[in-house]
Amino acid sequence: MSTTTTAVAPLTIQDAEALIEGAAAAAGSAGVAVAVSVVDAGGHLLAFRRDDRAVLIAGETSTRKAFTALQLDSPTADLVDAVQPGGLFHTLPTALDRPLLFLAGGVPLHRDGRLIGAIGIGGGAPAQDHEFASAAADTLV
């Protein structure tokens, strides 16, 4: 029985820049000004872009959405109900030093089945942010 594991290429700056461009193109086509954040597997910001017309808070929300998607390895759109009173993660948003954000727009990034980072979008309606993040994530090779 072999215990060898196959190495998975980490998220690179080239990947992150392509994700930023893909998300910005999707948002631009919809006429929505957004901020896009890409974090690596360690939760560190790898790339960021905020349209000059995007609301200022979009930068913070995009980064928190990406971090949340990474930490829970789940799209933030799938977690919104979990933080409602009585939900599985009701107290989680305030339990950590770095706040999580349970709004749609964060999507984990996988390569060969392994978590390598996450992308977060802020600035549009939550469903739009999720759509733009998912579209960008789908282009990752």
N, C-alpha and C positions, 0 to 999 in steps of 0.2 A: 504494500500500500504506500503510495507516494503522498508526501505532505507538501510538495512543492506548490507554491502559489505563483500565478502569473502576474507580473507587474502590469499595472495599468498606468498609462501616461497621465500625468497630472494635468490640471487645467493650466494652460499657458497664457501669456499675455496676448499672443496672437488669437487664441480661442476667445479670450475675454473681449478683445477689440471687435472680433467678428460678431459676437453676441450683442455688443453695444450697437453696432451698425444695424444688425438685423432688427433689434427692438426699436431703434430710432426710425428705421424705414417703415415698419409696421405702424407705429404711432403716427408718423408723418402722413402716411397714406390715409389715415383716419382723421387727420387734422387735429390731433391731440398733442399738446406739448407735455413732455414727460422728463423724468429723471430716471436713469438706469444705473444700477449698481451690480457688480459681479464680485462675488467673494470666492476665495479658494476653499479647499477642504478644511483648512484650519480656521475659517471664518474671517480671514484677513481680506480687506478690500483690495481687489486686483485691478479693477477698472471702474470708472465712474464718468457719467456725462449727464448734465442737466441742460435741457433746452433753455435758451435765455428767456423764453416766454412762459416757462413752467413756474408754477407757484413755488415759492422758496422751500416750503416744508416738504416738497416732493423729494428733495435730496435725502433728507433724513428718513422719510418713510420707505423709499426704495431700498436703502441700506438695511433697515430693520426687517423688511420683508424678506430680503435675501438671507439674512442671518437666521431668521426664524425658519425658513424653508430648509436651510442647511441643518440646523440643530435637530429638527424633527423629521428630516428626510421626507417631507411631504409638501405638496403645494399648499400655500397658506389659504387658498380658497376652500380647501377641504377641512380646515381646522377652525373656521369661524364659529361653528356651533359648539365646539369643544370648550370654549372659554365662557360660554353663557352660564348663568347660575345653575348649579347642579351638573355642569359638564365635567368631563374627565380632567380638563386642564384649567378649570375655573380660576385657580390661584396662581397658575404658572406665569402669567404676564408680569407679575410683580415680585416673583420669587428669586429672580436672578439679578446679578449686578448689571448685566447688559440687557435692557428691556427687549422683549419679543413683541412683534406686532402681528396680530391676527386679523389682517385684512387681505383680501385677494390681491395677488400681484407678485408673490414670491414663488419660485419654482426651483426645486433641486435639480442639479445637473449630474448625469450619470454617464460613465463611459465603461463599456463592457460589463454592465451590471454593478459597477462600483460608484459610490458617491464621490464626486470630485469637486463640488462647489455648488453655487446657487446664483440665480439671477433674481433681482427685484426691480419692479417698476412702480413708480409713484407719479401722480399727476392727473391721471384720468379717473373715470369711475372705476370702482373695484373690478367689475367684469371686464372692462377694457384693459386694465393693467394686467390681469391674468391672461387675457388673450394675447397681448403683446409679448409677455414673458414666455408663454408657452410656444408661440411662433418662433421666437429666437432660440429657445432651448431645443426645439425640433431640428434646428440646423446644425447643431453640434455633432461633429464626427468623432 
